[in-house]
Every structure is written in C-alpha cells, then in structure tokens.
Amino acid sequence: MISVKNVLVVLAIAFTAYLAARGLWWTTAPVPQPLVVVATLGLYLATTWFCIFWEPASAAADEQPDAGGIRGPRRLPALAQFLALACAAIVPSAIAFAVGPDSRTASFATWYLGGIGALMTIVMVRRRPWTAWTGIVMLAIASMVWMGPLEALALGLVGSVVWVTCAQLLVRSMDRAARDTARLTRLQRAASAWQASQVVRQRERRVQVQKALVVAGPVLTRTVANLGELDDKDRLEARIAEGRLRDEMRGPRLLDDDVRAELERARRRGANVTVLDEGGLDGLDEDALSIIRGQLAETLRSASSDRIYIRTSPDARIAVTVVGRSPSTGGSSDEDAVDLWREIPHPGVG
C-alpha cells in the first residue's frame, strides 16, 4: 500500500544511495586506498539504512504519544544513535585518507558532506536532535581539518546544516499539528457528547410532557368545561393528578403499575405522599429495581399513615426508606408520631 511514509522511505534510500554512488565515481586518478573507500561506503549505507528501517518492538514504549490518531516517527534506538555518531566520526577521515591529499576536494571525495548530512537528517526525523547536531559538529570539524574551512563550507557543509535545521523545524511543526489535532478531537467529542445529552434531555422532556398530558389532561378538560368551578370529586382528582405528576418527575425509577396503584389508593384515602429519588439506585438493573418496587408496593399496601415519605438512600445496604407519620393522640400536628418505618435493602444484601 502506498503511503506517505513509504514514499519518504524510498526517497531516503534513493538519495543516500546516490550520494554513496558518487564516492565510486573516480574520474581523475586512481585512489591510493580503494578498499578503504569501498568499506567506508558500505559502512555508511548500512548505518543509514539501519537508521531508516530499524523499529524494534521495544521502541513502542519510547514512542511519542499518539495524538488524535496522528503517529509520528519512532525514536531512534540507542544502538542506532551510536552507529550514526561512529559513522559521522569515521567516514570523513577515512575518505580523506583513502583518496589522498590531491583528491580531497574532488566530487567523488566530498560526497560525505552531503551523505553525513542526510544521515543526520534521518536521525533528526527519528527524534534524536542532540545526536543529529552532535554528528553535524563532528562532520564540520573533520571536513574543515581535511579540506579547510572555506572549502568545506563551499562544497556542501552549509547544505547539511540547512537540511538538519529544516528537519528539526518540520518535526516540531508536525508535533504541534498533532497536538492541535488532538485538542480539536477532544473538543469535537465533548461537543458531540453535549449534543447527545441535550437530545436525551429533550426526549425525556417530551416523555414527561406526554405523561403529564395523559395524567392531567382529563382534569384540565373538566376544569375548562366547568369554568373553574370544581366539586369535591374533581378537586380530589386534581390533587391525585398533581401527586402522580410529582411522582413521575421526582422518582420515576421507583414506579411501576403496582406502586402507582398503591400511591393513588393512599392519596384517595387522604394521605399526603412524597416520593423522592435522591440517588442510590444508579447502576441497578431492571430485575433489582423490580424487587425493590415489589417490596415498596407491599409496604404501601399495609400503610395507614397520614403522611408518607418515600426516599431512596445513599447507603450501600439500604435502597429505599419509607417513613409514615400520623397525629399523636393529643391531636397536635407538631407532635406527629412515627407509625411506619421500613428500610428496603438492596437485593442480595443480607
């Protein structure tokens, strides 16, 4: 499969091979040490391609963070760094020695200026900037010693410095783009989550409105038809409808058909019932909720209190607490006695 990475790898191989091939183009005179030249070229190519291709599995732990799905080049392993620095130290001096003093500025003898620069560019792209700049300094020192400062600068040293500099700027720009992409991805996910939550809330509001219309619609219709003049029966139905709406809004997870029927029965006999879901039922599946609702309906079926308070409990053992209060024998509402106390445990809790 053709990808940007594969294209860059092919270009790096072709370019370094071309630079190394220049070292074999002896057009002026035979070199004094041809075997040294060939061995040096082999060392250069092996090291360069080693730095291009070597990505051991252990390098994954040393890899740059994957930001927003954009993965940059992996860090060059320590052994490859050592080989790259050794190549930067050996190749210039070996070539200068092998070609002799009369050919040190010939084109086939100055290839290492671009070759080591390309190698250090690869090292820079593999996220080893200190190693890359160390290699450039070693190249600059060796080439200036063997050629002279002006000749080294004129024959390719400046270009190698420019390549490494551009590579470092490119890597930094790529990392910055990856961070920006990751940040935008997080913002997009947050916006999508917020939008989804709004859709869910709108759906819940529509469901609550529909329930309210079902419960309060008949009462409102009769109220409008009678111009607000309600008899005792209609007032009772209005109070029951209001209580059912409060139950649906404040404690929907506590309700099923049996619980709703018992709540309505308690209100019809004149009890004041309050249902509050204050947490504690989160994470329970439908089977567990069914068990809790069954026990709640059973408790309400036998309750005779004038005021009944039903609350969920944050306690790890207790799911729902039911408290009933009725006036004491003295008749004072401020001295209501607790005549019902029931704690419904979480299913499976002894």
N, C-alpha and C positions, 0 to 999 in steps of 0.2 A: 504494500500500500504506500502510495506517495504521500509524504507529509513534509512539513517544513523542516523538521529535524533531520529526516533522511536526506533532503536536498542539501542542507548545510553540511552534513557529514560527507557527502560525496564531493562537495566543493572543497572542503578542508583537505580531503585525501588528494584530490587532483592538484590543488595548489602546492601543497607540501611536496608532492611527487615531482612537480615541475621545478620547484626550487632545488630539490636534490639532484634532479637530472642535469641542471646547469653545471653542477660540480664535475660531471663526467665529460663535459664538452671542452676537451683540450684542443684548442685551435692554434696555440702559439708554439709551444715546445713541450716535449715530454716532461712530466713532473718527476722530481727525484724520487719520491716515495709514493708510487701509485697504489700500493696495497693499503697504505695508511689512509689515503683518500677514500678508497672504496669501503674500508672498515668504518671510517667516520660517517660516511653516507648511510651505511647500514644501521649504525647506532642511532643516527638522527631519525631515520624513517621508523625504526622500531619504537623508539621513545615517543615520537609524535603520534603514531597510530595507537600506541598503547594508551596515551592520554585521551585520545578521541573515544576509544571503544570500551575502556575498562570501567564497568559499573558493577562492582560486586554487590551481592545481596546485603552485606553488612553496611553498605553505604546508605541504605534506606533510612537508617536511624540518624544519619548525619545530613539527611536531605533537607533542603529548605522547606518551610511549611507550604502545604498545598493551599493556596489562597483562591477561593472561589472557583476551583476546578482548573486553575492555570498552574502547571507544574514546570518549573524552570530546570535548567541543567543541574545534575547532582554534583556535589562537591567532589573534587579530585582526591582520591585516596593518598595517604601519606607516602606510600612507596612510589607512586607515580610522580609526586612532587619531588622526591629525592632524585629520581631518574631525570626529570626535566632540568633540575639545577645542575646535575652532573653533566648533562648534555651541553648546557649553556657554558659550563666551565671548560669542557674538554674540546668540543668541536672547533671553536675559533683557533685555539692554539695548535690543535692537531692539523688543521688545514693549512695554516700559515707555515708550519714546519714542513709539511709534506710537499707543498708546491715550491718552496724555496723563496729566497728574498727577491728574486727578479720577477716573480709572477703573483705576488701577494695582492696586487691591486687589479689583476685581470678579472674578467667577468666570471670565469669558472672558479676563481679563488675567493670571490666576495659573496658567493651565494648565501653563506651562513648568516650574513647580516639580515637578510630577509627571512631565512629559514628559522633562525632562533627567534626572530620577532614573531613569526607565525606560530611557533611553538608556545611562546609566552602569551600570545593572544588566546590560544586554546586554553591554557592554564587559567587565564583571567576569566574566560567564559565559564569554566568549570569552578568558579567561585573561590579562587585562591589568589587574591590580589597581591598579598605580600610576597608570595612565591614568584608571581609574574614580574613584579617590579625588581625583585632581587635578581632574577635572571637577566632582565634588561640592563641592570647595573653591571653585572658580570660581563655581558656582551660588550657594553660600551668600554669597559676597562681593557678587555682583551683586544678588541679591534683597534683602539687608539694606540695600544702598545705596539702592535704589529704593523699598523698602517700609518699611524699618525692621526691626530685629532681631526684635521681638516678633511683628509681622505675618508676617514670613517664616516663622518657626518655627510659628506657628499655622495658616498657610494651606497647609502641605504640605512644608516643608523637612525636618522631622523624619521624615516618612514616606519621603522619598527616601533619607535616610541609613540608615533601617532596611532598606529594600529592598536597597541595596548591601551592607550588612553581612550580611544573610541570604544573599545570593547568594554572597558570599565563603565563608561557613561551609558552604554547600551544595557548592560546588566542592571545598573541602578534604575534606569528608566523602566525596564521590564518588571523589576520588583515593585516599583511604585505603581505601575499599571495593575499588577496582580493585587496589591493591597487595595487600590481603588475599586477594582472589580469585586473583591471580597466584601468591601464595605457596601457597595451598591447591591450586592446579592443579599446581604443581611437586611438592608433597608427594604428591598423588594419582598423578602419573606415576611418581614414584620408588617408591611403594608397589606400583603395577602392575608396574613393571619387576622389583622384588624378587620379587613373587609369581610372575611369569613365569619368572624364573631358578630359583626353587625347584621349579616344575613341571618345568622341563627337567632339573634335577638329580635329581628323583625318578624321572623317566623313564629317565635314564641309569643310576641305581642299579638300577632294575628290569631293564634290559637286561643289566647286569653280573651281577646275581644269576641271571638266566636262563642266561647263558653259563657261569657257574660251575657251575650245576646240570648243564648238558649235559656239561661237561668232567669235573667231579669226582663227578658222581652215580654212575656205574658203579663207580668206585674205592671210594667210601664204601659203596656197597651190598655189595661184596665184603668190605670190611673188617668191616662189621657182621655179615655172614653167617658169617665165619670167626672172629668174636670177637677181632679184632685180630691174629690170627696170619697174617702175610703171608709168602709165599715171595719169592724174589728177583725173579721176574717181576712180582708185584704191587707190590713196592717200587719197581721201575723205572717202572711205570705211574703210581704215586703221585707220584714225582718229576717225571715228564713232565707230569702234570696240574697240579702246582703251578707248573711253569715256564710252561705255557700260560696259567694264570690271571694270573701276574705280567706276562706279555707283554700280555695284554688290558687290564690296568689301567694299565701304565706306558707303553705305546707303541702304542695302537690304530691310529694313523694310519700306522704303518709296516707294518701287517699286511695281507696278502691270502692267498689259498689257497696260492700258491707259497711265500711267505715262511714261513707257518705250517708247511708240509711240510718245508722245509729246516731250520727250527729244531728240529722234532721229530726229524729224522734226525740232527742234530748231538748232541742230547741222548741219543739211543739209542746212539750210539757212545761215550758217556761224557763229552762236552764239557759244560762249565759255561757257559751262555749268559746274558748280561744284556742286556736291552733297555730303553732309557730314552729317552723323548721329553721333552726339556728345552726345547722351543721351537725356533723356526727354520723350522717348516713352516706357520706361520699364513699364511693368505691364499692358499695354493696350491690350485688347482683339482684335480679328480679326475684329469684327464689327466696333470698334472705329478706327482701322487703315484703314479700307475701307473708312470711311467717310473722314478721313484726306487725303488719296490718291486721292479721288474724287475731293476734293477742290484743291489739288495741280495740278492735271491734267487740271482742268478748268483754273487755273491761268496761267499755261504754254501755254495753247491753245490761250490765248489772249496776250501773251507776245511778244514784238518785240525788246527787248534789245539785245545789242551786247554781253554783259557778264551777266550771270545769276548765282546767288549764292543761293543755297538751303541748309538751315541748320536747324537741329532740335534745339529746345530751351529748356533750363533747367527751364524756367519759369513755374510756376504752372498753368498759364492760357493759355500760347501760346505753341502750339505743334511744329509748323514749321514756319520759317521766310523765305520769298522769296524776294530777292533784285535784281533788274535789273539796270545795268549801261550802258550808251551809251555815245559816244563822244559828247562834247558840240558843240555848233555851231561854236566855234573858231577852232575846229579840233584838239586841243591838247589832247593827251591821258592822260596827268596828271590831266586834269580838267574834267574828266568824270562826267556826271550828273546822278543822281539817277532818273530814269524814271519809276521804278517799286518798290513798297513796299507793301508787303502783309503779314499779320500775320494770320496764320491759327490757330484758338483756339482749345483747347481740346474739344471733343464732350461733350455737356452738360454744358459748361461754357458760361455764358451769356456775 
